[in-house]
Amino acid sequence: MNEIETIETKNCKIHICGNAIVEPAEQEKIWISFSESAYKLCTNIK
């Protein structure tokens, strides 16, 4: 794993890795999807 950053909140820890092998446009789509999922986890939204 090529971890470049860790974000911690009250109830979760998110590791950001810099070893992406996709095109920038696909990486943006993945990041948006991940961000939505991470937000729900960290705020306990169902």
Secondary structure as a PSIPRED ss2 file (coil, helix, strand):
# PSIPRED VFORMAT (PSIPRED V4.0)

   1 M C   1.000  0.000  0.000
   2 N C   1.000  0.000  0.000
   3 E E   0.000  0.000  1.000
   4 I E   0.000  0.000  1.000
   5 E E   0.000  0.000  1.000
   6 T E   0.000  0.000  1.000
   7 I E   0.000  0.000  1.000
   8 E E   0.000  0.000  1.000
   9 T C   1.000  0.000  0.000
  10 K C   1.000  0.000  0.000
  11 N C   1.000  0.000  0.000
  12 C C   1.000  0.000  0.000
  13 K E   0.000  0.000  1.000
  14 I E   0.000  0.000  1.000
  15 H E   0.000  0.000  1.000
  16 I E   0.000  0.000  1.000
  17 C E   0.000  0.000  1.000
  18 G C   1.000  0.000  0.000
  19 N C   1.000  0.000  0.000
  20 A C   1.000  0.000  0.000
  21 I C   1.000  0.000  0.000
  22 V C   1.000  0.000  0.000
  23 E C   1.000  0.000  0.000
  24 P H   0.000  1.000  0.000
  25 A H   0.000  1.000  0.000
  26 E H   0.000  1.000  0.000
  27 Q H   0.000  1.000  0.000
  28 E H   0.000  1.000  0.000
  29 K H   0.000  1.000  0.000
  30 I H   0.000  1.000  0.000
  31 W H   0.000  1.000  0.000
  32 I H   0.000  1.000  0.000
  33 S H   0.000  1.000  0.000
  34 F H   0.000  1.000  0.000
  35 S H   0.000  1.000  0.000
  36 E H   0.000  1.000  0.000
  37 S H   0.000  1.000  0.000
  38 A H   0.000  1.000  0.000
  39 Y H   0.000  1.000  0.000
  40 K H   0.000  1.000  0.000
  41 L H   0.000  1.000  0.000
  42 C H   0.000  1.000  0.000
  43 T H   0.000  1.000  0.000
  44 N C   1.000  0.000  0.000
  45 I C   1.000  0.000  0.000
  46 K C   1.000  0.000  0.000
